[in-house]
Amino acid sequence: MKNIQKLLVLVVMLLVVSWSQNSYAQQIAYIEAEAIVPEMAAYKRAKSEVEAYGKQLQKVLEQKQADMEAYYKEVMDSIKRGLMTPKQQQEAEAKLQRMQADLQKDAMDAEKKLAQKESELTKPIYEAFNQAISKVAKENNYTYVLDKKFMLYSAGGIDATEKVKTALGISW
């Protein structure tokens, strides 16, 4: 009788362990972020806005560069003609150095502004992207969603790229 009870308890424990392992099976999916984000309409708009803003900043820098080069040519022409005193030459040289320093500072500021603009425009895009991933993961009971390019090895798995595209309204 004791053996039967022990056997029954053992069978019940095995069933509970087996059931719990099956109910906690982890589903791992992957996506190709590089195939999703560039297809988002908001990303395309943001990219073109950033490019336009970059061109605008570039034009300003090119104009300042042209002004500095024109001033340099003017100074060199005046020196060749003998129209500048040594003191005027020193003042012109100091002004050229200030112009060069200002141009370098403006170039660095332009890079910062461009990066800030890009960040400002892409932040909501990546938030929407992450929300779509979360939605798909919850709807499909995925425990993990990985980006395919960061996986070192995979023997199958679930490709959720199209599901995320659908969640974002991207037609494929």
N, CA, C and O of each residue as an XYZ file, in Angstrom:
688
protein
N       0.816     -1.180      0.000
C       0.000      0.000      0.000
C       0.864      1.249      0.000
O       0.592      2.208     -0.723
N       1.920      1.226      0.829
C       2.811      2.372      0.880
C       3.487      2.591     -0.463
O       3.678      3.729     -0.891
N       3.842      1.518     -1.115
C       4.489      1.627     -2.420
C       3.553      2.246     -3.453
O       3.989      3.024     -4.301
N       2.294      1.908     -3.385
C       1.314      2.464     -4.321
C       1.162      3.960     -4.068
O       1.081      4.742     -5.015
N       1.121      4.366     -2.796
C       1.005      5.793     -2.470
C       2.239      6.552     -2.949
O       2.126      7.645     -3.503
N       3.402      5.975     -2.736
C       4.633      6.616     -3.186
C       4.648      6.732     -4.704
O       5.041      7.755     -5.265
N       4.214      5.672     -5.345
C       4.158      5.686     -6.801
C       3.160      6.728     -7.305
O       3.432      7.430     -8.279
N       2.029      6.826     -6.656
C       1.012      7.808     -7.027
C       1.530      9.228     -6.823
O       1.325     10.085     -7.683
N       2.184      9.486     -5.725
C       2.759     10.808     -5.449
C       3.829     11.127     -6.485
O       3.905     12.253     -6.977
N       4.643     10.154     -6.811
C       5.689     10.354     -7.821
C       5.088     10.673     -9.185
O       5.574     11.571     -9.872
N       4.056      9.967     -9.584
C       3.392     10.209    -10.867
C       2.775     11.607    -10.878
O       2.892     12.325    -11.871
N       2.129     11.993     -9.802
C       1.521     13.328     -9.713
C       2.605     14.397     -9.800
O       2.423     15.391    -10.503
N       3.707     14.222     -9.117
C       4.801     15.188     -9.158
C       5.371     15.300    -10.567
O       5.650     16.402    -11.038
N       5.543     14.172    -11.237
C       6.035     14.187    -12.608
C       5.072     14.911    -13.534
O       5.505     15.659    -14.410
N       3.792     14.704    -13.357
C       2.794     15.392    -14.167
C       2.825     16.901    -13.907
O       2.733     17.689    -14.848
N       2.952     17.307    -12.656
C       3.001     18.735    -12.304
C       4.254     19.378    -12.897
O       4.182     20.469    -13.463
N       5.383     18.718    -12.772
C       6.628     19.249    -13.322
C       6.538     19.345    -14.842
O       6.940     20.347    -15.434
N       6.014     18.310    -15.461
C       5.871     18.308    -16.911
C       4.929     19.424    -17.359
O       5.226     20.130    -18.323
N       3.813     19.590    -16.682
C       2.846     20.635    -17.027
C       3.445     22.006    -16.834
O       3.258     22.882    -17.679
N       4.162     22.218    -15.743
C       4.722     23.542    -15.468
C       5.806     23.902    -16.479
O       5.931     25.067    -16.857
N       6.575     22.940    -16.913
C       7.599     23.231    -17.913
C       6.966     23.597    -19.242
O       7.450     24.499    -19.926
N       5.911     22.927    -19.618
C       5.237     23.244    -20.874
C       4.548     24.596    -20.808
O       4.531     25.328    -21.798
N       3.986     24.937    -19.673
C       3.264     26.205    -19.576
C       4.220     27.391    -19.522
O       3.818     28.515    -19.821
N       5.455     27.165    -19.154
C       6.433     28.246    -19.094
C       7.422     28.202    -20.251
O       8.501     28.791    -20.168
N       7.074     27.531    -21.296
C       7.965     27.477    -22.457
C       8.145     28.892    -23.001
O       7.179     29.635    -23.173
N       9.355     29.235    -23.258
C       9.659     30.576    -23.735
C       9.623     30.615    -25.254
O      10.189     29.760    -25.934
N       8.947     31.622    -25.759
C       8.884     31.824    -27.197
C       9.849     32.954    -27.539
O       9.752     34.055    -26.997
N      10.756     32.674    -28.421
C      11.728     33.671    -28.839
C      11.488     33.989    -30.302
O      11.467     33.103    -31.157
N      11.307     35.277    -30.571
C      11.096     35.720    -31.945
C      12.217     36.685    -32.307
O      12.923     37.202    -31.442
N      12.359     36.910    -33.592
C      13.344     37.893    -34.041
C      12.718     38.770    -35.111
O      11.747     38.393    -35.768
N      13.300     39.944    -35.265
C      12.860     40.876    -36.305
C      14.092     41.413    -37.025
O      15.215     41.308    -36.532
N      13.863     41.974    -38.170
C      14.928     42.658    -38.896
C      14.605     44.149    -38.844
O      13.881     44.666    -39.695
N      15.145     44.832    -37.842
C      14.850     46.254    -37.642
C      15.228     47.076    -38.870
O      14.542     48.037    -39.217
N      16.313     46.696    -39.517
C      16.761     47.435    -40.702
C      15.804     47.282    -41.876
O      15.863     48.062    -42.826
N      14.934     46.297    -41.823
C      13.943     46.112    -42.881
C      12.622     46.783    -42.516
O      11.730     46.899    -43.356
N      12.496     47.222    -41.275
C      11.233     47.816    -40.826
C      11.328     49.337    -40.759
O      10.556     50.040    -41.411
N      12.270     49.841    -39.977
C      12.344     51.282    -39.711
C      12.448     52.123    -40.986
O      11.711     53.101    -41.113
N      13.329     51.789    -41.934
C      13.406     52.616    -43.144
C      12.125     52.639    -43.980
O      11.949     53.531    -44.810
N      11.239     51.678    -43.772
C       9.989     51.638    -44.517
C       8.885     52.454    -43.857
O       7.830     52.661    -44.456
N       9.111     52.916    -42.638
C       8.096     53.707    -41.943
C       7.993     55.085    -42.606
O       9.006     55.732    -42.875
N       6.766     55.519    -42.862
C       6.540     56.811    -43.506
C       7.136     57.946    -42.667
O       7.726     58.880    -43.210
N       6.982     57.861    -41.362
C       7.516     58.908    -40.482
C       9.041     58.962    -40.564
O       9.636     60.037    -40.486
N       9.662     57.804    -40.720
C      11.122     57.773    -40.842
C      11.563     58.437    -42.140
O      12.535     59.191    -42.161
N      10.850     58.154    -43.211
C      11.189     58.756    -44.503
C      11.054     60.274    -44.445
O      11.902     60.998    -44.966
N       9.978     60.757    -43.804
C       9.798     62.213    -43.650
C      10.917     62.813    -42.797
O      11.483     63.851    -43.140
N      11.222     62.159    -41.703
C      12.265     62.662    -40.808
C      13.614     62.691    -41.511
O      14.379     63.643    -41.359
N      13.904     61.650    -42.279
C      15.177     61.581    -42.996
C      15.292     62.731    -43.986
O      16.344     63.363    -44.087
N      14.215     63.006    -44.718
C      14.279     64.102    -45.695
C      14.368     65.458    -44.989
O      15.040     66.364    -45.480
N      13.699     65.605    -43.847
C      13.804     66.856    -43.083
C      15.223     67.072    -42.570
O      15.751     68.182    -42.627
N      15.824     66.015    -42.077
C      17.199     66.124    -41.574
C      18.151     66.460    -42.718
O      19.044     67.293    -42.561
N      17.964     65.822    -43.855
C      18.818     66.117    -45.010
C      18.654     67.570    -45.453
O      19.644     68.236    -45.758
N      17.418     68.070    -45.491
C      17.165     69.462    -45.888
C      17.788     70.425    -44.881
O      18.380     71.435    -45.263
N      17.652     70.111    -43.610
C      18.231     70.960    -42.566
C      19.752     70.951    -42.661
O      20.396     71.985    -42.484
N      20.325     69.784    -42.940
C      21.772     69.679    -43.107
C      22.260     70.512    -44.289
O      23.296     71.171    -44.200
N      21.522     70.486    -45.384
C      21.890     71.296    -46.554
C      21.804     72.782    -46.236
O      22.643     73.570    -46.672
N      20.792     73.153    -45.479
C      20.633     74.560    -45.071
C      21.832     75.003    -44.219
O      22.396     76.074    -44.442
N      22.208     74.182    -43.256
C      23.368     74.508    -42.416
C      24.646     74.551    -43.250
O      25.504     75.407    -43.035
N      24.768     73.627    -44.201
C      25.944     73.578    -45.071
C      26.059     74.854    -45.899
O      27.160     75.376    -46.074
N      24.941     75.361    -46.411
C      24.962     76.588    -47.203
C      25.469     77.763    -46.380
O      26.255     78.576    -46.867
N      25.021     77.853    -45.138
C      25.468     78.937    -44.259
C      26.971     78.845    -44.049
O      27.676     79.851    -44.123
N      27.465     77.630    -43.787
C      28.908     77.441    -43.582
C      29.699     77.750    -44.852
O      30.768     78.357    -44.794
N      29.171     77.332    -45.984
C      29.864     77.614    -47.249
C      29.918     79.117    -47.519
O      30.913     79.618    -48.043
N      28.860     79.834    -47.164
C      28.858     81.288    -47.352
C      29.906     81.947    -46.457
O      30.624     82.847    -46.893
N      29.990     81.500    -45.217
C      31.002     82.053    -44.307
C      32.406     81.724    -44.805
O      33.312     82.552    -44.708
N      32.588     80.517    -45.338
C      33.880     80.125    -45.907
C      34.225     81.020    -47.098
O      35.359     81.479    -47.233
N      33.243     81.261    -47.950
C      33.462     82.120    -49.122
C      33.796     83.549    -48.687
O      34.668     84.183    -49.281
N      33.122     84.058    -47.674
C      33.408     85.407    -47.161
C      34.833     85.493    -46.631
O      35.532     86.479    -46.867
N      35.260     84.459    -45.916
C      36.610     84.442    -45.375
C      37.634     84.379    -46.507
O      38.644     85.082    -46.460
N      37.396     83.568    -47.498
C      38.319     83.463    -48.630
C      38.386     84.779    -49.404
O      39.458     85.191    -49.846
N      37.242     85.432    -49.565
C      37.217     86.726    -50.262
C      38.015     87.771    -49.479
O      38.760     88.557    -50.064
N      37.855     87.775    -48.162
C      38.601     88.726    -47.329
C      40.102     88.429    -47.419
O      40.917     89.348    -47.502
N      40.458     87.148    -47.402
C      41.858     86.749    -47.514
C      42.451     87.237    -48.838
O      43.555     87.783    -48.855
N      41.732     87.047    -49.940
C      42.211     87.502    -51.248
C      42.358     89.014    -51.281
O      43.306     89.549    -51.855
N      41.419     89.682    -50.665
C      41.467     91.148    -50.596
C      42.703     91.606    -49.824
O      43.402     92.528    -50.244
N      42.962     90.958    -48.704
C      44.134     91.311    -47.891
C      45.408     91.021    -48.668
O      46.311     91.857    -48.712
N      45.490     89.844    -49.282
C      46.699     89.492    -50.040
C      46.920     90.461    -51.208
O      48.058     90.828    -51.503
N      45.865     90.862    -51.851
C      45.970     91.820    -52.960
C      46.481     93.166    -52.446
O      47.337     93.794    -53.069
N      45.949     93.597    -51.312
C      46.387     94.871    -50.729
C      47.855     94.811    -50.311
O      48.587     95.789    -50.458
N      48.279     93.661    -49.791
C      49.682     93.506    -49.377
C      50.590     93.558    -50.605
O      51.631     94.215    -50.585
N      50.196     92.866    -51.670
C      51.002     92.858    -52.900
C      51.131     94.257    -53.485
O      52.178     94.610    -54.028
N      50.101     95.035    -53.380
C      50.119     96.399    -53.914
C      50.833     97.371    -52.981
O      51.141     98.504    -53.351
N      51.085     96.903    -51.780
C      51.763     97.775    -50.820
C      50.819     98.781    -50.179
O      51.255     99.847    -49.744
N      49.547     98.460    -50.117
C      48.545     99.377    -49.580
C      48.318     99.210    -48.081
O      47.583     99.989    -47.474
N      48.946     98.193    -47.478
C      48.730     97.944    -46.039
C      50.031     98.148    -45.270
O      51.110     97.725    -45.683
N      49.875     98.802    -44.159
C      51.013     98.982    -43.260
C      51.194     97.668    -42.491
O      50.293     96.831    -42.465
N      52.372     97.494    -41.863
C      52.577     96.281    -41.062
C      51.510     96.124    -39.970
O      51.074     95.010    -39.678
N      51.102     97.229    -39.380
C      50.068     97.161    -38.336
C      48.736     96.697    -38.935
O      48.035     95.885    -38.330
N      48.389     97.202    -40.105
C      47.152     96.795    -40.772
C      47.226     95.313    -41.171
O      46.225     94.597    -41.132
N      48.419     94.875    -41.550
C      48.587     93.460    -41.904
C      48.347     92.573    -40.678
O      47.702     91.528    -40.766
N      48.886     93.015    -39.524
C      48.686     92.244    -38.297
C      47.204     92.204    -37.914
O      46.684     91.172    -37.490
N      46.539     93.349    -38.075
C      45.104     93.397    -37.762
C      44.317     92.489    -38.702
O      43.400     91.787    -38.276
N      44.680     92.508    -39.983
C      44.007     91.661    -40.965
C      44.260     90.183    -40.654
O      43.356     89.355    -40.765
N      45.501     89.860    -40.262
C      45.839     88.480    -39.911
C      45.039     88.031    -38.681
O      44.537     86.908    -38.637
N      44.929     88.909    -37.695
C      44.155     88.592    -36.491
C      42.678     88.385    -36.849
O      42.020     87.486    -36.325
N      42.172     89.231    -37.747
C      40.777     89.091    -38.166
C      40.565     87.767    -38.903
O      39.550     87.102    -38.697
N      41.510     87.384    -39.753
C      41.413     86.112    -40.461
C      41.426     84.926    -39.484
O      40.686     83.958    -39.660
N      42.267     85.017    -38.467
C      42.319     83.962    -37.465
C      40.991     83.864    -36.707
O      40.510     82.766    -36.428
N      40.399     85.024    -36.375
C      39.088     85.023    -35.701
C      38.016     84.431    -36.617
O      37.163     83.657    -36.183
N      38.080     84.813    -37.891
C      37.112     84.281    -38.844
C      37.237     82.761    -38.962
O      36.232     82.052    -39.021
N      38.475     82.269    -38.995
C      38.723     80.824    -39.080
C      38.205     80.123    -37.822
O      37.558     79.079    -37.910
N      38.490     80.697    -36.664
C      38.029     80.108    -35.403
C      36.499     80.121    -35.344
O      35.882     79.148    -34.909
N      35.896     81.220    -35.780
C      34.434     81.305    -35.789
C      33.838     80.266    -36.741
O      32.820     79.643    -36.440
N      34.482     80.094    -37.884
C      34.005     79.110    -38.857
C      34.075     77.695    -38.275
O      33.149     76.903    -38.445
N      35.160     77.389    -37.599
C      35.291     76.068    -36.977
C      34.236     75.869    -35.888
O      33.636     74.800    -35.776
N      34.021     76.916    -35.090
C      33.005     76.848    -34.031
C      31.619     76.665    -34.654
O      30.822     75.856    -34.179
N      31.339     77.419    -35.716
C      30.049     77.302    -36.385
C      29.857     75.911    -36.989
O      28.746     75.381    -36.987
N      30.926     75.327    -37.499
C      30.846     73.974    -38.067
C      30.516     72.957    -36.972
O      29.699     72.060    -37.182
N      31.143     73.094    -35.818
C      30.853     72.184    -34.706
C      29.425     72.393    -34.208
O      28.720     71.430    -33.907
N      29.000     73.663    -34.123
C      27.626     73.948    -33.705
C      26.623     73.367    -34.696
O      25.577     72.851    -34.302
N      26.945     73.454    -35.973
C      26.058     72.910    -37.004
C      25.934     71.397    -36.851
O      24.839     70.850    -36.985
N      27.033     70.724    -36.574
C      26.983     69.269    -36.367
C      26.106     68.928    -35.168
O      25.313     67.988    -35.217
N      26.252     69.699    -34.088
C      25.435     69.464    -32.894
C      23.957     69.705    -33.199
O      23.097     68.922    -32.794
N      23.670     70.789    -33.914
C      22.283     71.100    -34.261
C      21.684     70.010    -35.133
O      20.530     69.623    -34.952
N      22.467     69.520    -36.072
C      21.988     68.469    -36.971
C      21.711     67.185    -36.180
O      20.691     66.530    -36.393
N      22.605     66.834    -35.285
C      22.408     65.633    -34.465
C      21.195     65.800    -33.552
O      20.427     64.859    -33.350
N      21.028     66.991    -33.008
C      19.889     67.266    -32.135
C      18.579     67.179    -32.926
O      17.595     66.612    -32.449
N      18.576     67.736    -34.119
C      17.387     67.694    -34.978
C      17.046     66.248    -35.329
O      15.883     65.850    -35.283
N      18.055     65.472    -35.677
C      17.839     64.066    -36.016
C      17.267     63.310    -34.817
O      16.329     62.525    -34.961
N      17.827     63.546    -33.657
C      17.348     62.890    -32.446
C      15.904     63.293    -32.145
O      15.071     62.455    -31.803
N      15.633     64.556    -32.274
C      14.290     65.090    -32.020
C      13.253     64.465    -32.958
O      12.137     64.155    -32.540
N      13.627     64.282    -34.219
C      12.695     63.732    -35.198
C      12.570     62.218    -35.138
O      11.503     61.683    -35.439
N      13.633     61.513    -34.758
C      13.589     60.050    -34.760
C      13.122     59.447    -33.434
O      12.719     58.284    -33.397
N      13.170     60.210    -32.364
C      12.760     59.668    -31.069
C      11.326     59.127    -31.107
O      11.104     57.994    -30.680
N      10.344     59.895    -31.604
C       8.988     59.339    -31.647
C       8.851     58.145    -32.597
O       7.988     57.289    -32.401
N       9.687     58.092    -33.607
C       9.646     56.971    -34.548
C      10.073     55.692    -33.840
O       9.418     54.657    -33.968
N      11.167     55.763    -33.099
C      11.639     54.577    -32.391
C      10.726     54.208    -31.227
O      10.642     53.040    -30.850
N      10.042     55.198    -30.656
C       9.055     54.885    -29.616
C       7.897     54.088    -30.220
O       7.447     53.102    -29.637
N       7.419     54.517    -31.387
C       6.346     53.788    -32.072
C       6.811     52.386    -32.467
O       6.057     51.420    -32.352
N       8.047     52.284    -32.928
C       8.636     51.000    -33.303
C       8.667     50.061    -32.094
O       8.272     48.899    -32.200
N       9.131     50.556    -30.959
C       9.199     49.740    -29.750
C       7.805     49.354    -29.253
O       7.608     48.245    -28.757
N       6.836     50.269    -29.384
C       5.459     49.943    -28.987
C       4.888     48.840    -29.872
O       4.187     47.950    -29.390
N       5.189     48.902    -31.161
C       4.713     47.865    -32.074
C       5.329     46.512    -31.722
O       4.647     45.488    -31.761
N       6.613     46.507    -31.380
C       7.268     45.257    -30.978
C       6.601     44.698    -29.720
O       6.319     43.502    -29.638
N       6.351     45.571    -28.744
C       5.697     45.136    -27.503
C       4.308     44.579    -27.780
O       3.922     43.555    -27.216
N       3.561     45.249    -28.644
C       2.211     44.802    -28.992
C       2.251     43.413    -29.632
O       1.498     42.520    -29.242
N       3.127     43.241    -30.605
C       3.243     41.945    -31.284
C       3.694     40.864    -30.296
O       3.190     39.741    -30.329
N       4.624     41.199    -29.437
C       5.118     40.222    -28.456
C       4.001     39.783    -27.513
O       3.863     38.596    -27.218
N       3.209     40.737    -27.043
C       2.117     40.391    -26.130
C       1.041     39.580    -26.843
O       0.541     38.594    -26.302
N       0.684     39.997    -28.061
C      -0.362     39.292    -28.806
C       0.030     37.860    -29.146
O      -0.829     36.984    -29.235
N       1.325     37.621    -29.336
C       1.799     36.299    -29.759
C       2.517     35.534    -28.656
O       3.097     34.477    -28.907
N       2.479     36.057    -27.450
C       3.108     35.426    -26.285
C       4.596     35.174    -26.466
O       5.109     34.130    -26.063
N       5.295     36.140    -27.080
C       6.738     36.026    -27.208
C       7.375     36.489    -25.907
O       7.025     37.541    -25.373
N       8.299     35.708    -25.411
C       9.022     36.081    -24.202
C      10.116     37.082    -24.544
O      10.362     38.033    -23.801
N      10.767     36.854    -25.677
C      11.848     37.725    -26.131
C      11.659     38.032    -27.614
O      11.197     37.192    -28.387
N      12.027     39.257    -27.992
C      12.094     39.627    -29.405
C      13.477     40.227    -29.616
O      13.824     41.246    -29.019
N      14.256     39.585    -30.469
C      15.627     40.000    -30.719
C      15.762     40.594    -32.113
O      14.969     40.293    -33.006
N      16.767     41.435    -32.290
C      17.078     41.931    -33.627
C      17.984     40.894    -34.282
O      18.982     40.470    -33.699
N      17.630     40.498    -35.480
C      18.337     39.418    -36.170
C      19.821     39.709    -36.336
O      20.632     38.785    -36.272
N      20.199     40.960    -36.548
C      21.609     41.249    -36.800
C      22.478     41.073    -35.556
O      23.704     41.029    -35.661
N      21.858     40.971    -34.385
C      22.643     40.785    -33.165
C      22.677     39.326    -32.711
O      23.296     39.009    -31.696
N      22.024     38.448    -33.448
C      22.029     37.037    -33.078
C      23.286     36.382    -33.633
O      23.585     36.504    -34.821
N      24.000     35.708    -32.796
C      25.211     35.026    -33.221
C      24.902     33.684    -33.867
O      25.615     33.227    -34.761
N      23.829     33.065    -33.400
C      23.441     31.766    -33.945
C      21.945     31.605    -33.765
O      21.381     32.029    -32.757
N      21.314     30.997    -34.734
C      19.901     30.693    -34.636
C      19.602     29.460    -35.471
O      20.017     29.356    -36.625
N      18.889     28.545    -34.879
C      18.451     27.358    -35.606
C      16.932     27.446    -35.721
O      16.195     26.678    -35.102
N      16.496     28.386    -36.513
C      15.056     28.575    -36.675
C      14.601     29.791    -35.898
O      15.214     30.856    -35.970
N      13.544     29.626    -35.171
C      12.971     30.742    -34.439
C      11.788     31.311    -35.197
O      11.444     30.843    -36.282
N      11.186     32.300    -34.627
C       9.994     32.901    -35.208
C      10.348     34.269    -35.763
O      10.805     35.141    -35.025
N      10.140     34.459    -37.053
C      10.400     35.754    -37.678
C       9.145     36.603    -37.531
O       8.127     36.332    -38.167
N       9.219     37.623    -36.698
C       8.069     38.488    -36.426
C       8.153     39.810    -37.191
O       7.395     40.735    -36.899
N       9.048     39.910    -38.150
C       9.240     41.146    -38.903
C       7.943     41.607    -39.562
O       7.560     42.770    -39.434
N       7.281     40.722    -40.251
C       6.052     41.101    -40.967
C       4.937     41.486    -40.004
O       4.136     42.369    -40.312
N       4.872     40.847    -38.860
C       3.851     41.182    -37.861
C       4.081     42.590    -37.320
O       3.128     43.338    -37.103
N       5.345     42.951    -37.103
C       5.655     44.302    -36.617
C       5.351     45.331    -37.706
O       4.835     46.411    -37.420
N       5.668     44.993    -38.943
C       5.329     45.898    -40.058
C       3.829     46.134    -40.113
O       3.376     47.265    -40.290
N       3.068     45.074    -39.961
C       1.614     45.193    -39.975
C       1.128     46.061    -38.810
O       0.232     46.888    -38.981
N       1.715     45.874    -37.641
C       1.339     46.675    -36.476
C       1.639     48.152    -36.679
O       0.972     49.015    -36.108
N       2.649     48.438    -37.497
C       3.011     49.827    -37.784
C       2.258     50.370    -38.998
O       2.392     51.545    -39.339
N       1.481     49.532    -39.638
C       0.729     49.984    -40.810
C       1.549     50.007    -42.085
O       1.192     50.691    -43.044
N       2.638     49.269    -42.103
C       3.479     49.194    -43.291
C       2.984     48.022    -44.124
O       2.964     46.882    -43.661
N       2.586     48.311    -45.350
C       2.114     47.225    -46.208
C       3.305     46.557    -46.869
O       4.281     47.213    -47.233
N       3.213     45.260    -47.017
C       4.307     44.483    -47.584
C       3.855     43.735    -48.733
O       4.641     43.015    -49.349
